[in-house]
Amino acid sequence: MHSDFVISQSDGRPMYLQIMEQVKQRVAVGEWAPGEEIPSIRQLAMALRVSVITVKRAYLELEREGVILTQQGKGSIVAPNSELGPRLYDEQFRERLEQAARLGTLLGLSGEEIARRVQDAAQRLNGGRFTKETV
Amino acid sequence: MNDLSVLFEGVSKKYPHFSLEDIHLELPTGSIMGFIGANGAGKSTTIRILMGLVHQDAGQVRVLGHSMPADQTAAKLDIGFVSEDLRLYGAATLDWHMGFMQPIYPRWDQRYAESLLRRFDLKPKQTIRGLSHGQRVKAALLLALARCPRLLVLDEPTTGLDPVARQEVLEELMAVLADEERTILFSSHNTLDVEQISDRITFIDRGRIIDSDDKEVFLDRWRRLRLVLPPEVDLPRLPGIVQVGGSGRLPVLTTNTFGPAMVAACAQMGATVQAVDTMTLEEIFVANVHSRREGQPA
């Protein structure tokens, strides 16, 4: 069920962030459905061979973000909130935009230029879809 | 209920050329602590005091509720100890050792012992003398694990193991912690192993504990900041910076109390913060040792 999590020591990001990201992905694609029970902190720690405190940290942050609910002594479930999938994508979108903006600023691009490039990218993508549909 | 499996309070021990000074240690039940130090830092001495093998000159040591070294006989029934000088009989087989331990320890689990034989790929009929170093370490671990002790104390358990054996050992240690009543203390200078599986981390250097905290706290608070200074601006002293490296206009700061305020303070003095890097446990350990040693006589 969860042995397909991949935690990398050379990833550069802390392990708890990697765990959070992979839980969110599972929730976003619906593999873990709202209300469904997920592995306990200890179970996941055993399976990933990472310390309990690292998984605990990831679960605490996930709970703070409203992705999961943890009940003392009862384990954790995916938050019963049907809007979760779209919200997680939205969050990812915001993060990537910030990343793009940072890179753009490093390159010396103005705000307008960055916006124009994002617009171009969206148009290219939509254009591609449009031709596909007409073919 | 006592929720500390190990407690050291103001423990010291003097030798002619080395002394352990004012050691405080707390290990909560159900967790795993990595004990990190250079060679000769005092790891093994601390562990030997914990086991009652060496008597402290001063201070209190409590292990699983027993006062050490006075109650060591009672305590040892519940402690599994594996050290570098693995005390196994070279002429006897692993099978013989298993048969020897079984009647001594009431919690000995023969089925678990047999499953460990398979997982560690050990042959019970082989004499200890005929085993490689790695096999010998795994044999000693098997004997300690199958007793199902409430506390496992492992002095350098992964030293000299090949990568496959190391992962097998780490996996078994994690499996032990599925039981919330069981606790592990292991010393290592392999910080990667410690970083992977420890809940708490303690650094020891020159006979003193220099830092001890939750692993996540360590990884959160230590950061390296790479700055670009405008010309003719000197780097002012900032609180919480333990090391300054890099070059004049491109300083690299190491902090053990990172927070957003630090980035703001750098920006205020006109510096551009190029990057804020997380640090590995190894980098944190080395920076910690260097910063504590500065201004201290060797």
Interface residues (C-beta under 8 A of the other chain):
Chain A: Q9 G12 R13 P14 Y16 R42 Q43 A45 M46 R49 V50 S51 V52 I53 T54 R57
Chain B: G30 S31 I32 Q167 L170 E171 M174 A175 L177 A178 E180 L192 E195 Q196 I197 S198 D199 R200 D214 K215 E216 L219 D220 T278
